Amino acid sequence: MTMMDFFTKSEGMWFTQRNVHHFDCSGDESGESNLYISVVAQTDPRVESICKQQNIDPTQATGGASFMWQANQDKGEPNPEQAAVLIDVPNDASRRSGKLIRNQGYVEKIPVVSRYWFGDDGILTIDTDYDNNQGQERCWFITDDFRVRVSTVRMMNGVYLMTYCSERRCATERDLQSMVQKHLSA
């Protein structure tokens, strides 16, 4: 699998159930949210802008994805402040490893470059070094409509954070209409 394959397979809205474990016993961040993922084409102006921000040649990018988060019970459109765009810059022709250029990170809201690779088992691993933290996220599909993410964050002061997320793809309005039509025609 390539990163663009992964982004394409991830496109849509996901219901996320998140469990967070703080090793320093600080507040609980566990909960439920919606994750919106859309593919960003190689020709999208954000690709060039984000690459230039990190002094990366935009012609090396293959495209990317936009991620937006929203509390599960929130109504309306997701808050653009809770969003990130990731741009794929593969290492080689296999496109199984490379860099993810982000306009803002998950842990620290700063532009960041992560390293990624796909294992032979299909698991995506992303390593990120922030100014004050180090993070690792692993993600894999159980089925086309169910995936799992686990992450760890190590703070400069040694405090660790671990997160487990299970994510289920939500049916779109178009999917629901198609199901209704299929049922009515049966």
C-alpha positions as CSV (number, residue, x, y, z in Angstrom):
1,M,0.0,0.0,0.0
2,T,1.2,3.6,-0.7
3,M,0.3,6.6,1.3
4,M,-2.1,7.9,-1.4
5,D,-3.8,4.4,-1.5
6,F,-4.1,4.7,2.3
7,F,-5.6,8.2,2.0
8,T,-8.0,7.1,-0.7
9,K,-9.1,4.1,1.4
10,S,-9.6,6.4,4.4
11,E,-11.7,9.0,2.6
12,G,-15.1,9.7,4.2
13,M,-16.4,10.3,7.7
14,W,-15.4,8.1,10.6
15,F,-16.9,7.7,14.0
16,T,-13.9,7.5,16.5
17,Q,-14.0,6.0,20.0
18,R,-10.9,7.2,21.8
19,N,-9.3,5.9,25.0
20,V,-6.4,8.0,26.4
21,H,-4.1,6.9,29.2
22,H,-1.9,9.6,30.8
23,F,1.0,8.2,32.8
24,D,1.1,11.3,35.0
25,C,-2.6,10.9,36.0
26,S,-3.8,14.1,34.4
27,G,-7.3,14.6,33.0
28,D,-9.1,12.1,30.9
29,E,-9.3,12.9,27.2
30,S,-11.2,9.8,26.2
31,G,-14.3,10.3,24.2
32,E,-16.1,10.1,20.8
33,S,-15.6,12.2,17.8
34,N,-16.1,12.4,14.1
35,L,-13.1,12.4,11.7
36,Y,-13.6,13.7,8.2
37,I,-10.9,12.7,5.6
38,S,-10.7,13.9,2.0
39,V,-8.0,13.3,-0.5
40,V,-6.0,16.3,-1.7
41,A,-4.9,16.1,-5.3
42,Q,-1.3,16.7,-6.3
43,T,-2.4,19.8,-8.2
44,D,-4.2,21.3,-5.2
45,P,-2.6,24.7,-4.2
46,R,-2.2,23.5,-0.6
47,V,0.4,20.9,-1.7
48,E,2.7,23.6,-3.0
49,S,2.1,26.0,-0.1
50,I,2.7,23.4,2.6
51,C,5.8,22.0,0.9
52,K,7.3,25.4,0.4
53,Q,6.6,26.2,4.1
54,Q,8.9,23.2,5.0
55,N,11.4,23.9,2.2
56,I,10.4,20.7,0.3
57,D,10.3,20.6,-3.5
58,P,6.5,20.4,-4.3
59,T,7.2,18.3,-7.4
60,Q,8.2,15.5,-5.1
61,A,4.8,15.3,-3.6
62,T,2.1,12.8,-4.8
63,G,-0.9,14.6,-3.1
64,G,-2.2,14.4,0.4
65,A,-5.3,14.4,2.6
66,S,-7.3,16.8,4.7
67,F,-8.3,15.7,8.2
68,M,-11.0,17.5,10.3
69,W,-12.2,16.6,13.8
70,Q,-15.4,17.3,15.5
71,A,-17.0,16.2,18.8
72,N,-19.5,13.5,18.1
73,Q,-22.5,15.5,19.4
74,D,-21.6,18.8,17.6
75,K,-24.0,19.9,14.9
76,G,-23.0,21.8,11.8
77,E,-19.7,21.9,10.0
78,P,-16.4,20.9,11.6
79,N,-14.2,23.7,13.0
80,P,-11.4,24.5,10.6
81,E,-9.2,25.2,13.6
82,Q,-9.4,21.4,14.4
83,A,-8.0,20.4,11.0
84,A,-4.7,19.4,9.3
85,V,-3.5,18.8,5.8
86,L,-0.9,16.1,5.3
87,I,1.2,16.0,2.1
88,D,2.9,12.7,0.9
89,V,6.5,12.9,-0.2
90,P,7.6,9.3,-0.9
91,N,11.2,8.2,-0.4
92,D,11.4,6.1,-3.6
93,A,9.5,4.5,-6.4
94,S,7.9,1.9,-4.1
95,R,6.1,4.7,-2.3
96,R,5.9,2.5,0.9
97,S,7.9,5.0,3.0
98,G,8.6,8.7,3.0
99,K,7.7,12.0,4.6
100,L,4.4,13.5,5.6
101,I,4.5,17.3,5.5
102,R,1.8,18.7,7.8
103,N,0.6,22.3,8.0
104,Q,0.1,21.6,11.7
105,G,0.8,18.7,14.0
106,Y,-1.6,16.7,16.2
107,V,0.4,17.2,19.4
108,E,1.8,20.7,18.9
109,K,-0.1,23.0,16.5
110,I,3.0,23.8,14.4
111,P,4.1,22.8,10.9
112,V,5.9,19.5,11.1
113,V,7.6,16.8,9.0
114,S,6.9,13.2,9.9
115,R,8.5,9.9,8.7
116,Y,6.2,7.1,7.6
117,W,6.5,3.5,6.4
118,F,4.2,0.6,5.7
119,G,5.2,-2.7,7.2
120,D,4.8,-6.0,5.3
121,D,1.8,-6.6,7.5
122,G,0.1,-3.4,6.1
123,I,0.4,-1.4,9.3
124,L,1.2,2.3,8.7
125,T,3.7,3.7,11.2
126,I,4.3,7.5,11.5
127,D,7.1,9.0,13.6
128,T,7.0,12.7,14.5
129,D,9.5,14.9,16.3
130,Y,8.0,18.1,17.6
131,D,9.8,20.9,19.4
132,N,8.9,19.5,22.8
133,N,7.5,16.0,22.1
134,Q,8.0,12.8,20.2
135,G,5.0,10.9,18.8
136,Q,4.4,7.6,17.1
137,E,1.1,6.6,15.5
138,R,0.3,3.2,14.0
139,C,-2.9,2.6,11.9
140,W,-4.3,-0.3,10.1
141,F,-7.6,-1.5,8.5
142,I,-9.4,-4.4,10.0
143,T,-12.0,-4.2,7.2
144,D,-12.6,-1.5,4.6
145,D,-15.0,0.2,7.0
146,F,-13.2,-0.4,10.4
147,R,-9.7,0.7,11.3
148,V,-7.6,1.0,14.5
149,R,-5.1,3.7,15.5
150,V,-2.7,3.6,18.5
151,S,-0.3,6.3,19.4
152,T,2.2,7.2,22.0
153,V,3.5,10.6,22.9
154,R,6.7,11.2,24.9
155,M,7.1,14.6,26.4
156,M,10.5,16.3,27.0
157,N,9.9,15.9,30.8
158,G,9.4,12.1,30.4
159,V,5.6,12.0,30.7
160,Y,4.0,9.5,28.4
161,L,0.6,9.4,26.8
162,M,-1.0,6.5,25.1
163,T,-4.1,6.5,22.9
164,Y,-6.2,3.7,21.4
165,C,-8.8,4.6,18.8
166,S,-11.3,2.4,17.0
167,E,-12.8,4.0,13.9
168,R,-15.9,3.0,12.0
169,R,-16.8,4.5,8.6
170,C,-20.1,6.3,8.6
171,A,-22.6,5.9,5.7
172,T,-22.9,9.1,3.7
173,E,-26.3,10.6,2.7
174,R,-25.7,9.3,-0.8
175,D,-25.0,5.8,0.6
176,L,-28.2,5.9,2.6
177,Q,-30.3,7.1,-0.4
178,S,-28.8,4.3,-2.6
179,M,-29.7,1.7,0.1
180,V,-33.3,3.1,0.2
181,Q,-33.6,2.9,-3.6
182,K,-32.2,-0.6,-3.6
183,H,-34.7,-1.7,-0.9
184,L,-37.6,0.0,-2.6
185,S,-36.8,-1.7,-6.0
186,A,-36.5,-5.2,-4.4
